[in-house]
Amino acid sequence: MTTIKTVLKKLKTMAKPENLKGMAKFGIAIENRLGVSVPDMRKLAKEIGKNHSLAIELWKTNISEAMILASMIDEHDKLTEKQMDDWVKDFNSWDVCDQVCMNLFEKSPSAYKKITEWSKRKEEFVKRAAYALIACIAWHDKKAKDDIFTGLFSIIKYGATDERNFVKKAVNWALRNIGKRNPALNKSAIKLAEEIEKINSKIAKRIASDAIRELSCREL
């Protein structure tokens, strides 16, 4: 049986501390981080298999790679709203936020509820999680109806004036990913971007112009 001790030992043998300096240049928090690559974490996650109780233990270590690994091996049918709210408060780096949203949170029936709740929060990475979730769902859920995403437009518009780096980038990401789904949403996303561009905010205008530029030249 895989134990927390054996998993942490494996992670440490895969560690490459020399990579931390480069990671920091991309805005990744390197405190409590080993320097393990995502592909290596995915390989380890496949070896371990799904294990909810182990995921909970890994998360509590506060080691970035262990937390990301936890999101890879957790069982989404055992994921509760409380766990989502507890984990999101521990996000301290954009990559941990995005990986957890991508690997686990987007699979929860509560994902859309959390998007609404977290978009109103003040904490930078909690708010980022709301928009990262939109981006991830738009990217991965091929069966989601268009009106689900147009229903999130007010949340995207609301976040477009947040000047904090990790929030504004996630808002941009969410808007662009929606616009890449199909021709109808491409048109709707561009229209939303044009509305955002009219807001008296440098950040909003930058997000809008970037989205318009990318989505206008995209063939779907």
C-alpha positions as CSV (number, residue, x, y, z in Angstrom):
1,M,0.0,0.0,0.0
2,T,1.3,3.4,-0.9
3,T,2.0,5.6,2.1
4,I,2.6,9.3,2.5
5,K,6.2,8.6,3.5
6,T,7.0,6.6,0.4
7,V,5.4,9.2,-1.9
8,L,7.3,12.1,-0.3
9,K,10.5,10.0,-0.7
10,K,9.8,9.5,-4.4
11,L,9.1,13.2,-4.9
12,K,12.4,14.1,-3.2
13,T,14.3,11.7,-5.4
14,M,12.7,13.4,-8.5
15,A,13.5,16.9,-7.2
16,K,15.7,19.3,-9.2
17,P,16.4,22.3,-7.0
18,E,18.5,23.8,-9.8
19,N,15.2,24.5,-11.6
20,L,13.7,26.7,-8.9
21,K,15.5,29.8,-10.0
22,G,14.0,29.5,-13.5
23,M,10.6,28.8,-12.1
24,A,10.7,31.9,-10.1
25,K,11.2,34.0,-13.2
26,F,7.8,32.8,-14.4
27,G,6.2,34.0,-11.2
28,I,6.0,30.6,-9.6
29,A,6.4,30.6,-5.8
30,I,9.4,28.5,-4.9
31,E,9.0,28.4,-1.1
32,N,8.2,24.9,0.0
33,R,8.9,23.6,-3.5
34,L,11.2,20.7,-4.6
35,G,11.6,21.4,-8.3
36,V,9.7,18.4,-9.7
37,S,8.3,18.8,-13.2
38,V,4.6,18.4,-14.0
39,P,5.3,15.4,-16.4
40,D,7.1,13.6,-13.6
41,M,4.3,14.3,-11.2
42,R,1.8,12.9,-13.7
43,K,3.9,9.8,-14.1
44,L,4.0,9.3,-10.4
45,A,0.3,9.9,-10.1
46,K,-0.4,7.2,-12.7
47,E,1.8,4.8,-10.6
48,I,-0.1,5.6,-7.4
49,G,-3.6,5.5,-8.9
50,K,-6.7,7.3,-7.4
51,N,-6.5,7.6,-3.6
52,H,-8.6,10.2,-1.8
53,S,-7.2,9.6,1.7
54,L,-3.6,9.9,0.4
55,A,-4.5,13.1,-1.5
56,I,-5.7,14.6,1.8
57,E,-2.4,13.7,3.5
58,L,-0.3,15.0,0.6
59,W,-2.2,18.3,0.7
60,K,-1.5,18.9,4.3
61,T,2.3,18.7,3.7
62,N,2.2,22.2,2.2
63,I,4.8,21.2,-0.4
64,S,3.8,22.5,-3.8
65,E,4.5,19.3,-5.7
66,A,2.7,17.2,-3.1
67,M,-0.3,19.5,-3.4
68,I,-0.4,19.3,-7.1
69,L,0.0,15.5,-6.9
70,A,-2.9,15.4,-4.5
71,S,-5.1,17.0,-7.1
72,M,-4.0,14.4,-9.6
73,I,-4.8,11.3,-7.5
74,D,-7.9,12.5,-5.6
75,E,-11.2,11.0,-6.4
76,H,-13.5,13.7,-7.7
77,D,-16.7,11.8,-6.6
78,K,-15.4,12.2,-3.0
79,L,-14.6,15.9,-3.4
80,T,-16.8,18.1,-1.2
81,E,-17.5,21.8,-1.2
82,K,-15.8,22.0,2.1
83,Q,-12.7,20.5,0.7
84,M,-12.7,22.9,-2.2
85,D,-13.1,25.9,0.1
86,D,-10.3,24.5,2.4
87,W,-7.9,23.9,-0.4
88,V,-8.5,27.1,-2.3
89,K,-7.4,29.1,0.7
90,D,-4.0,27.3,0.6
91,F,-3.2,28.4,-3.0
92,N,0.0,30.5,-2.9
93,S,1.2,30.1,-6.5
94,W,-0.6,30.4,-9.9
95,D,0.6,26.9,-11.0
96,V,-0.8,25.2,-7.9
97,C,-4.1,27.0,-8.5
98,D,-4.4,26.1,-12.1
99,Q,-3.3,22.5,-11.7
100,V,-5.8,21.9,-9.0
101,C,-8.6,23.5,-11.0
102,M,-7.6,21.5,-14.0
103,N,-7.0,18.1,-12.4
104,L,-9.8,18.1,-9.8
105,F,-12.1,21.1,-9.2
106,E,-13.4,21.4,-12.8
107,K,-14.9,17.8,-12.4
108,S,-17.0,18.8,-9.4
109,P,-20.8,19.5,-9.7
110,S,-20.1,22.5,-7.5
111,A,-17.6,24.1,-9.9
112,Y,-20.0,26.7,-11.2
113,K,-21.2,27.6,-7.7
114,K,-17.6,28.1,-6.7
115,I,-16.9,30.2,-9.7
116,T,-19.6,32.6,-8.6
117,E,-18.5,32.6,-4.9
118,W,-14.8,32.8,-5.5
119,S,-15.1,35.6,-8.1
120,K,-16.3,37.9,-5.3
121,R,-13.5,37.0,-2.9
122,K,-10.6,39.4,-2.2
123,E,-7.8,36.9,-1.9
124,E,-5.8,37.0,-5.2
125,F,-5.4,33.3,-5.7
126,V,-9.0,32.5,-4.6
127,K,-10.3,35.0,-7.1
128,R,-7.9,33.6,-9.8
129,A,-9.3,30.1,-9.1
130,A,-12.8,31.3,-10.2
131,Y,-11.4,32.4,-13.6
132,A,-9.0,29.5,-13.9
133,L,-12.1,27.2,-13.5
134,I,-13.9,29.0,-16.3
135,A,-10.9,28.6,-18.6
136,C,-10.4,25.0,-17.7
137,I,-14.1,24.0,-18.2
138,A,-14.2,26.0,-21.5
139,W,-11.2,24.0,-22.6
140,H,-12.1,20.5,-21.5
141,D,-15.9,20.2,-21.2
142,K,-16.9,19.6,-24.8
143,K,-20.5,18.9,-23.8
144,A,-21.2,22.1,-22.0
145,K,-23.9,24.2,-23.6
146,D,-23.1,27.7,-24.9
147,D,-25.5,29.4,-22.6
148,I,-23.5,28.2,-19.6
149,F,-20.6,30.3,-20.8
150,T,-22.6,33.3,-21.8
151,G,-24.1,33.1,-18.4
152,L,-20.6,33.7,-17.0
153,F,-20.0,36.9,-19.0
154,S,-21.0,39.2,-16.1
155,I,-18.4,37.5,-13.9
156,I,-15.7,38.0,-16.5
157,K,-16.7,41.6,-17.0
158,Y,-16.6,42.1,-13.2
159,G,-13.1,40.7,-13.0
160,A,-11.7,42.7,-15.9
161,T,-10.8,45.7,-13.7
162,D,-8.8,43.8,-11.2
163,E,-5.2,45.0,-11.6
164,R,-3.5,42.2,-9.7
165,N,-1.3,40.2,-12.1
166,F,-2.6,36.7,-11.4
167,V,-6.2,37.7,-11.5
168,K,-6.1,39.7,-14.7
169,K,-4.2,37.0,-16.5
170,A,-6.8,34.4,-15.5
171,V,-9.7,36.7,-16.6
172,N,-7.9,37.0,-20.0
173,W,-7.5,33.3,-20.2
174,A,-11.1,32.6,-19.4
175,L,-12.4,35.0,-22.0
176,R,-10.1,33.7,-24.7
177,N,-10.9,30.0,-24.0
178,I,-14.6,30.7,-24.2
179,G,-14.1,32.4,-27.6
180,K,-12.1,29.4,-28.9
181,R,-14.9,26.9,-28.3
182,N,-17.0,27.5,-31.5
183,P,-18.0,30.2,-34.0
184,A,-21.0,31.4,-32.0
185,L,-19.1,31.8,-28.7
186,N,-16.2,33.3,-30.6
187,K,-18.6,36.1,-31.8
188,S,-20.1,36.5,-28.4
189,A,-16.7,36.6,-26.7
190,I,-15.5,39.3,-29.1
191,K,-18.7,41.3,-28.4
192,L,-18.0,41.0,-24.6
193,A,-14.4,42.1,-25.1
194,E,-15.6,45.2,-27.0
195,E,-17.8,46.0,-24.1
196,I,-15.0,45.5,-21.7
197,E,-12.8,47.7,-23.8
198,K,-15.1,50.7,-23.2
199,I,-14.6,50.4,-19.4
200,N,-12.5,53.2,-18.0
201,S,-9.7,51.0,-16.9
202,K,-6.2,50.4,-18.4
203,I,-6.3,46.7,-17.3
204,A,-9.8,46.1,-18.8
205,K,-8.7,47.7,-22.1
206,R,-5.6,45.6,-22.2
207,I,-7.5,42.4,-21.5
208,A,-10.1,43.3,-24.1
209,S,-7.6,44.2,-26.8
210,D,-5.6,41.1,-26.3
211,A,-8.7,38.9,-26.6
212,I,-10.0,40.7,-29.6
213,R,-6.7,40.4,-31.4
214,E,-6.5,36.7,-30.8
215,L,-10.1,35.7,-31.3
216,S,-10.6,37.9,-34.4
217,C,-8.0,36.1,-36.4
218,R,-8.9,32.6,-35.2
219,E,-10.4,30.1,-37.6
220,L,-13.0,27.8,-36.0
